[in-house]
């Protein structure tokens, strides 16, 4: 059951498994539901885009084994004080005027109703607001009219099953600032007031979500919106990134203008727990929320006392996201200083700036070794491993480069550190993930130029 007894000003405090990409295993999902139930969340929205029976092949029933897994998950959610919400995404192919398609939806929802689900959602996003079928163009005056008709009808059907059922909508246009598209106003005018409507803020992935933006959308949609926060999600073009920092930029007055918040999760379930814990603190006390202090507590909770410091050194180099935070502020500062020192004529052997960067990268490397081989949370280790290895490669590129420069200054052979430098450099430049951006690139390229000149002089 929910052990968090501090009341929250947000009635709905949820997470969404609703990304593009490899979605969670039942074991990961059940563990995450137990976790959020322990930390003040009360809703789990299920709607991963790559679940074919959720979206691309939404008319198909789930296999019997999968439905049994859902049944187990629904029971775990109930025991954890979490509402399990099933979302369906028929927008990719639905004919709104076709009774067969409508009945395919209610057949799918009824199967989950029999498992004990009482919360449902239609996700009609990520498509152009245009009809796919000529029959719909003849039947409806607008795309919004079709969505209103579908959602109101589904709500009526759910209410006839059980008045405890709730229904929400992620509309096709779900972000922005006034003036909104006519679709938004028509949805607001036509939908039953009991149907919640999602809003992501001024942008799809919003650096800030303010009460003023929420109030403007509320006026257009004729109800307080339910915030769909696309942080910490890292799907599609964001897959190279690990969004492990604390949530920021969510206004203290959001509770006055919204029904609640649902945070869209990363593809990595265990790593998602870190930003989620900071979100839990924000939702308990938006006025007093301290993101940095919340983040320190989250790192300790997820990694454990023995690994939190190591995780901190990794995480402070992986802050690229929509939140407009410097990706690796300390590394950036130290690298700029070392680069300026070398260009100004200082020797790698005795430059304080080079020594400072070398020491920091050595500490980071020790932390990464700990995370790879000594951290007890193996699920977190496995989530982070590609990023850990990339940060190692960036660090060793620089450190071996310093080693080469020192040997050049000493007038001794430098073949061994040079080939190691180049190996790590090639690995880092061609890696499919992103950590610490390209902060060290100018420094390493400058060192390679110095080395190339030294090689010419020794021939």
C-alpha positions as CSV (number, residue, x, y, z in Angstrom):
1,X,0.0,0.0,0.0
2,X,1.0,3.6,-0.3
3,X,3.3,4.5,2.5
4,X,3.5,8.2,1.7
5,X,1.2,9.9,4.1
6,X,1.9,13.5,3.1
7,X,-1.1,14.9,1.3
8,X,-0.5,16.3,-2.2
9,X,-2.3,19.2,-3.9
10,X,-2.5,17.1,-7.1
11,X,-5.5,14.7,-7.1
12,X,-3.9,12.7,-9.9
13,X,-0.2,11.8,-9.5
14,X,0.8,9.4,-12.2
15,X,3.3,8.0,-14.6
16,X,2.8,6.8,-18.2
17,X,4.4,4.0,-20.0
18,X,3.7,5.6,-23.3
19,X,6.9,5.9,-25.2
20,X,8.0,4.7,-28.6
21,X,10.5,1.8,-28.4
22,X,11.0,-1.4,-26.4
23,X,8.4,-1.3,-23.7
24,X,8.7,-2.9,-20.2
25,X,8.6,-6.5,-19.3
26,X,5.8,-7.5,-16.8
27,X,8.5,-7.9,-14.1
28,X,9.8,-4.3,-14.7
29,X,6.3,-2.9,-14.9
30,X,5.1,-4.6,-11.7
31,X,8.2,-3.5,-9.8
32,X,7.7,0.1,-11.0
33,X,4.1,0.1,-9.9
34,X,5.0,-1.1,-6.4
35,X,7.7,1.6,-6.3
36,X,5.5,4.5,-7.3
37,X,2.8,3.3,-4.9
38,X,5.4,3.6,-2.1
39,X,6.3,7.1,-3.1
40,X,3.0,8.9,-3.4
41,X,1.9,8.2,-7.0
42,X,-1.6,6.9,-7.5
43,X,-1.9,6.3,-11.3
44,X,-0.1,4.1,-13.9
45,X,-1.2,4.7,-17.5
46,X,-0.3,1.9,-19.9
47,X,0.0,2.8,-23.5
48,X,3.4,2.1,-25.1
49,X,3.3,3.0,-28.7
50,X,5.1,-0.2,-29.8
51,X,2.6,-2.4,-28.2
52,X,0.9,-3.6,-31.4
53,X,-2.4,-4.4,-29.8
54,X,-2.5,-1.0,-28.2
55,X,-1.8,1.0,-31.4
56,X,-0.8,-0.4,-34.8
57,X,-3.0,-3.5,-34.6
58,X,-5.4,-2.2,-31.9
59,X,-8.3,-4.3,-33.3
60,X,-6.6,-7.5,-32.3
61,X,-7.1,-9.1,-28.9
62,X,-4.1,-9.7,-26.7
63,X,-2.9,-13.3,-26.4
64,X,-4.2,-15.2,-23.4
65,X,-0.8,-15.3,-21.7
66,X,-0.5,-11.5,-22.0
67,X,-3.9,-10.9,-20.6
68,X,-3.0,-13.1,-17.6
69,X,0.1,-10.9,-17.1
70,X,-2.1,-7.9,-17.2
71,X,-4.4,-9.4,-14.6
72,X,-1.4,-9.9,-12.3
73,X,-0.3,-6.3,-12.9
74,X,-3.8,-4.9,-12.2
75,X,-3.9,-6.9,-8.9
76,X,-0.5,-5.6,-7.9
77,X,-1.5,-2.0,-8.8
78,X,-4.6,-2.4,-6.6
79,X,-2.6,-3.7,-3.7
80,X,-0.1,-0.8,-4.1
81,X,-2.8,1.9,-4.0
82,X,-2.3,2.7,-7.7
83,X,-5.0,3.0,-10.4
84,X,-4.1,1.1,-13.5
85,X,-5.3,2.9,-16.6
86,X,-5.5,1.1,-19.9
87,X,-5.0,3.4,-23.0
88,X,-5.9,2.5,-26.5
89,X,-4.5,4.2,-29.6
90,X,-6.8,3.5,-32.6
91,X,-6.1,6.8,-34.4
92,X,-3.6,5.2,-36.8
93,X,-6.3,3.4,-38.8
94,X,-9.8,4.0,-37.3
95,X,-12.8,4.8,-39.3
96,X,-14.9,6.8,-36.8
97,X,-18.2,6.2,-38.6
98,X,-17.7,2.4,-38.8
99,X,-19.7,0.5,-36.2
100,X,-17.3,-2.4,-36.5
101,X,-14.4,-0.3,-35.4
102,X,-16.3,1.2,-32.5
103,X,-17.2,-2.3,-31.3
104,X,-13.6,-3.4,-31.7
105,X,-12.7,-0.7,-29.2
106,X,-15.3,-1.6,-26.6
107,X,-14.4,-5.3,-27.0
108,X,-10.8,-4.4,-26.1
109,X,-11.8,-2.2,-23.2
110,X,-14.3,-4.7,-21.9
111,X,-11.6,-7.4,-21.7
112,X,-9.6,-5.1,-19.4
113,X,-12.8,-4.2,-17.4
114,X,-13.2,-7.9,-16.6
115,X,-9.6,-7.8,-15.2
116,X,-10.7,-5.1,-12.8
117,X,-9.6,-2.0,-14.7
118,X,-11.9,1.0,-14.2
119,X,-9.7,3.7,-15.7
120,X,-9.4,4.1,-19.5
121,X,-7.9,6.5,-22.0
122,X,-8.0,7.2,-25.7
123,X,-4.7,8.4,-27.1
124,X,-5.4,10.1,-30.4
125,X,-2.1,11.9,-30.7
126,X,0.8,11.8,-33.1
127,X,-1.2,11.9,-36.3
128,X,-2.2,14.7,-38.6
129,X,-5.7,16.0,-37.8
130,X,-7.1,14.6,-41.0
131,X,-9.5,11.8,-41.8
132,X,-8.1,8.6,-43.2
133,X,-11.4,7.4,-44.7
134,X,-13.9,9.0,-47.1
135,X,-16.8,7.7,-45.0
136,X,-15.7,9.9,-42.1
137,X,-15.5,13.0,-44.3
138,X,-19.1,12.4,-45.3
139,X,-20.2,11.8,-41.8
140,X,-18.5,14.5,-39.7
141,X,-18.1,18.2,-40.2
142,X,-14.6,18.1,-38.6
143,X,-12.0,15.9,-37.1
144,X,-12.8,17.2,-33.7
145,X,-16.5,16.3,-34.1
146,X,-15.5,12.7,-34.8
147,X,-13.3,12.6,-31.6
148,X,-16.0,14.1,-29.5
149,X,-18.5,11.6,-30.8
150,X,-16.2,8.7,-30.1
151,X,-15.1,9.7,-26.7
152,X,-18.6,10.7,-25.4
153,X,-19.9,7.4,-26.7
154,X,-17.2,5.4,-25.0
155,X,-17.7,7.3,-21.7
156,X,-21.5,6.6,-21.8
157,X,-20.8,2.9,-22.4
158,X,-18.2,2.8,-19.5
159,X,-20.7,4.5,-17.2
160,X,-23.3,2.0,-18.1
161,X,-20.9,-0.8,-17.1
162,X,-19.9,0.9,-13.8
163,X,-20.3,4.5,-12.7
164,X,-16.9,4.2,-11.1
165,X,-15.2,4.1,-14.5
166,X,-13.2,7.1,-15.6
167,X,-12.2,8.1,-19.1
168,X,-9.5,10.5,-20.4
169,X,-8.3,11.8,-23.7
170,X,-5.0,12.7,-25.2
171,X,-6.2,14.8,-28.1
172,X,-4.5,15.1,-31.5
173,X,-3.4,18.7,-30.6
174,X,-2.3,18.7,-27.0
175,X,0.2,21.5,-26.6
176,X,0.8,25.2,-27.3
177,X,-0.4,28.6,-26.3
178,X,-3.3,30.8,-27.4
179,X,-4.6,31.1,-29.9
180,X,-5.2,27.4,-30.1
181,X,-6.4,25.6,-33.2
182,X,-10.2,25.3,-33.7
183,X,-9.8,21.6,-32.9
184,X,-9.0,22.4,-29.3
185,X,-12.0,24.7,-28.8
186,X,-14.4,22.2,-30.5
187,X,-13.1,19.4,-28.3
188,X,-13.7,21.5,-25.2
189,X,-17.2,22.5,-26.2
190,X,-18.3,19.0,-27.1
191,X,-16.7,16.6,-24.7
192,X,-18.6,15.6,-21.5
193,X,-17.1,17.6,-18.6
194,X,-16.2,14.4,-16.8
195,X,-13.6,13.4,-19.4
196,X,-10.1,14.5,-18.5
197,X,-8.0,16.0,-21.3
198,X,-4.2,15.9,-21.4
199,X,-1.9,18.9,-22.1
200,X,1.9,18.8,-22.3
201,X,2.5,22.6,-21.9
202,X,3.6,25.1,-24.4
203,X,5.7,22.5,-26.2
204,X,5.6,18.8,-26.8
205,X,8.6,18.5,-24.4
206,X,8.3,21.7,-22.3
207,X,11.2,23.3,-20.4
208,X,8.6,24.9,-18.2
209,X,5.0,24.1,-17.5
210,X,3.4,27.1,-15.9
211,X,0.0,27.7,-14.2
212,X,-0.6,30.5,-16.8
213,X,-0.2,28.1,-19.7
214,X,-2.4,25.5,-18.0
215,X,-5.0,28.1,-17.3
216,X,-5.1,29.2,-20.9
217,X,-5.5,25.6,-22.1
218,X,-8.2,25.1,-19.5
219,X,-10.1,28.0,-20.8
220,X,-10.0,26.6,-24.3
221,X,-10.7,23.0,-23.3
222,X,-13.5,24.0,-20.8
223,X,-11.9,22.0,-17.9
224,X,-8.7,21.9,-15.9
225,X,-6.3,19.9,-17.9
226,X,-4.4,16.8,-16.8
227,X,-0.7,17.5,-17.5
228,X,1.1,14.9,-19.6
229,X,4.7,15.7,-18.8
230,X,7.2,14.5,-21.5
231,X,10.0,14.4,-19.0
232,X,11.8,12.2,-18.3
233,X,10.9,10.3,-21.5
234,X,13.8,9.6,-23.9
235,X,12.2,8.0,-27.0
236,X,12.6,8.6,-30.7
237,X,15.3,11.3,-31.4
238,X,16.0,11.4,-27.6
239,X,17.0,7.8,-27.3
240,X,20.7,8.6,-27.2
241,X,20.1,10.6,-24.0
242,X,19.7,9.4,-20.4
243,X,17.3,11.8,-18.6
244,X,18.5,11.2,-15.1
245,X,18.4,14.7,-13.6
246,X,15.7,16.2,-11.3
247,X,12.5,17.6,-12.7
248,X,12.6,21.4,-13.0
249,X,10.5,24.2,-14.3
250,X,7.1,23.0,-13.1
251,X,5.3,25.9,-11.6
252,X,4.4,26.1,-7.9
253,X,0.9,27.1,-8.8
254,X,0.1,24.2,-11.2
255,X,-2.2,22.5,-8.7
256,X,-4.6,25.5,-8.9
257,X,-5.1,25.0,-12.6
258,X,-4.8,21.3,-13.3
259,X,-6.3,17.9,-12.4
260,X,-2.9,16.4,-11.9
261,X,0.3,15.3,-13.6
262,X,1.3,12.1,-15.4
263,X,5.0,11.9,-16.2
264,X,6.0,9.9,-19.3
265,X,8.7,7.4,-18.4
266,X,12.0,6.6,-20.0
267,X,12.7,3.4,-21.9
268,X,14.8,2.4,-18.9
269,X,12.4,1.5,-16.0
270,X,15.0,1.4,-13.2
271,X,16.7,4.6,-14.2
272,X,13.3,6.3,-14.4
273,X,13.0,6.0,-10.7
274,X,15.5,8.7,-10.1
275,X,13.7,11.6,-11.8
276,X,10.4,10.1,-10.5
277,X,11.5,10.5,-6.9
278,X,12.2,14.1,-7.5
279,X,8.7,14.4,-9.1
280,X,7.2,12.9,-6.0
281,X,8.8,15.6,-3.9
282,X,7.5,18.3,-6.2
283,X,4.0,16.9,-6.2
284,X,4.0,16.8,-2.4
285,X,5.1,20.4,-2.0
286,X,5.3,22.5,-5.2
287,X,6.0,25.7,-3.2
288,X,8.9,24.2,-1.2
289,X,10.4,22.0,-3.9
290,X,14.2,22.0,-4.1
291,X,15.3,20.1,-7.2
292,X,18.9,19.7,-6.2
293,X,18.2,18.4,-2.7
294,X,15.5,16.1,-4.0
295,X,17.9,14.7,-6.6
296,X,20.6,13.9,-3.9
297,X,18.0,12.0,-1.9
298,X,16.8,10.2,-5.1
299,X,20.3,9.1,-6.0
300,X,20.8,7.6,-2.5
301,X,17.4,5.9,-2.6
302,X,17.9,4.2,-5.9
303,X,21.6,3.5,-5.9
304,X,22.1,2.8,-2.2
305,X,24.5,4.5,0.2
306,X,27.6,2.6,-1.2
307,X,26.9,3.7,-4.8
308,X,25.2,7.1,-4.6
309,X,28.4,9.2,-4.8
310,X,29.6,7.2,-7.8
311,X,26.2,7.6,-9.4
312,X,26.3,11.4,-8.8
313,X,29.6,11.7,-10.7
314,X,28.1,9.9,-13.6
315,X,24.7,11.7,-13.5
316,X,26.2,15.2,-13.4
317,X,27.6,14.5,-16.8
318,X,24.2,13.3,-18.2
319,X,21.8,16.2,-17.9
320,X,20.9,16.9,-21.5
321,X,17.1,17.1,-21.8
322,X,14.3,19.4,-22.6
323,X,14.7,21.1,-19.2
324,X,17.5,23.5,-20.5
325,X,20.0,22.5,-17.9
326,X,23.8,22.5,-18.7
327,X,24.6,18.9,-19.7
328,X,27.9,18.6,-17.8
329,X,28.7,21.9,-16.1
330,X,31.8,20.9,-14.1
331,X,33.3,19.0,-17.0
332,X,32.6,21.9,-19.3
333,X,34.4,24.4,-17.0
334,X,37.4,22.2,-16.4
335,X,37.8,21.3,-20.0
336,X,37.6,24.9,-21.1
337,X,40.3,25.9,-18.6
338,X,42.6,23.0,-19.7
339,X,42.1,23.9,-23.4
340,X,42.8,27.5,-22.8
341,X,45.9,26.7,-20.8
342,X,47.4,24.4,-23.5
343,X,46.7,27.0,-26.2
344,X,48.3,29.6,-24.0
345,X,51.5,27.7,-23.9
346,X,51.3,25.8,-20.6
347,X,52.8,22.4,-20.5
348,X,50.7,19.3,-19.8
349,X,53.3,18.2,-17.3
350,X,52.9,21.2,-15.0
351,X,49.7,23.0,-15.9
352,X,47.3,23.4,-12.9
353,X,44.3,23.4,-15.3
354,X,45.4,20.2,-17.0
355,X,46.0,18.6,-13.6
356,X,42.5,19.6,-12.4
357,X,40.8,18.1,-15.4
358,X,42.9,15.0,-15.2
359,X,42.0,14.6,-11.5
360,X,38.3,15.0,-12.2
361,X,38.3,12.5,-15.0
362,X,40.2,10.1,-12.8
363,X,37.5,10.4,-10.1
364,X,34.8,10.0,-12.7
365,X,36.5,6.9,-14.1
366,X,36.7,5.3,-10.6
367,X,33.0,6.1,-10.2
368,X,32.2,4.4,-13.5
369,X,34.2,1.3,-12.5
370,X,32.2,1.1,-9.3
371,X,28.9,1.4,-11.2
372,X,29.9,-1.3,-13.6
373,X,31.3,-3.8,-11.2
374,X,30.3,-3.1,-7.6
375,X,26.8,-1.5,-7.5
376,X,24.2,-3.7,-5.9
377,X,21.4,-2.4,-8.1
378,X,22.0,-4.5,-11.2
379,X,18.9,-3.3,-13.0
380,X,20.2,0.3,-12.7
381,X,23.7,-0.8,-13.8
382,X,22.2,-2.5,-16.9
383,X,20.1,0.5,-17.8
384,X,23.1,2.9,-17.6
385,X,25.8,0.6,-19.0
386,X,26.0,2.1,-22.6
387,X,26.2,5.6,-21.2
388,X,28.8,4.5,-18.6
389,X,31.0,3.1,-21.3
390,X,30.7,6.1,-23.5
391,X,31.7,8.5,-20.6
392,X,34.7,6.2,-19.9
393,X,35.7,6.5,-23.6
394,X,35.5,10.3,-23.5
395,X,37.5,10.4,-20.3
396,X,40.2,8.0,-21.5
397,X,40.6,9.9,-24.8
398,X,41.5,13.0,-22.8
399,X,43.7,11.3,-20.2
400,X,45.7,9.3,-22.7
401,X,46.1,12.5,-24.7
402,X,47.6,14.2,-21.6
403,X,49.9,11.2,-21.3
404,X,51.1,11.6,-24.9
405,X,51.7,15.3,-24.4
406,X,53.7,14.6,-21.2
407,X,55.9,12.1,-23.1
408,X,56.4,14.5,-25.9
409,X,57.5,17.1,-23.4
410,X,59.9,14.6,-21.8
411,X,61.3,13.7,-25.2
412,X,60.4,10.0,-24.9
413,X,58.4,7.6,-27.2
414,X,54.7,8.0,-27.0
415,X,53.4,5.2,-29.3
416,X,51.6,3.2,-26.6
417,X,49.4,6.0,-25.1
418,X,48.8,7.4,-28.6
419,X,47.2,4.2,-30.0
420,X,45.1,3.8,-26.8
421,X,44.0,7.5,-27.1
422,X,43.0,6.9,-30.7
423,X,41.1,3.7,-29.9
424,X,39.0,5.4,-27.2
425,X,38.6,8.5,-29.4
426,X,37.1,6.4,-32.3
427,X,34.8,4.6,-29.9
428,X,33.5,7.8,-28.3
429,X,33.0,9.7,-31.6
430,X,31.0,6.8,-33.1
431,X,29.0,5.8,-30.1
432,X,25.2,5.6,-30.5
433,X,24.5,7.2,-27.1
434,X,25.1,10.7,-25.8
435,X,26.7,11.7,-22.5
436,X,28.7,14.9,-21.7
437,X,27.9,16.1,-25.2
438,X,30.9,16.9,-27.3
439,X,32.5,19.0,-24.6
440,X,36.0,17.5,-24.8
441,X,36.1,17.4,-28.7
442,X,38.0,20.7,-29.2
443,X,40.5,19.8,-26.5
444,X,41.2,16.3,-28.0
445,X,41.4,17.6,-31.5
446,X,43.9,20.3,-30.4
447,X,46.0,17.6,-28.7
448,X,45.9,15.4,-31.8
449,X,47.2,18.4,-33.8
450,X,50.1,18.9,-31.4
451,X,50.8,15.2,-31.6
452,X,50.7,15.1,-35.4
453,X,53.3,17.9,-35.4
454,X,55.5,16.1,-32.9
455,X,55.3,13.0,-35.1
456,X,56.5,14.9,-38.1
457,X,59.4,16.4,-36.2
458,X,60.6,12.9,-35.0
459,X,60.7,11.4,-38.5
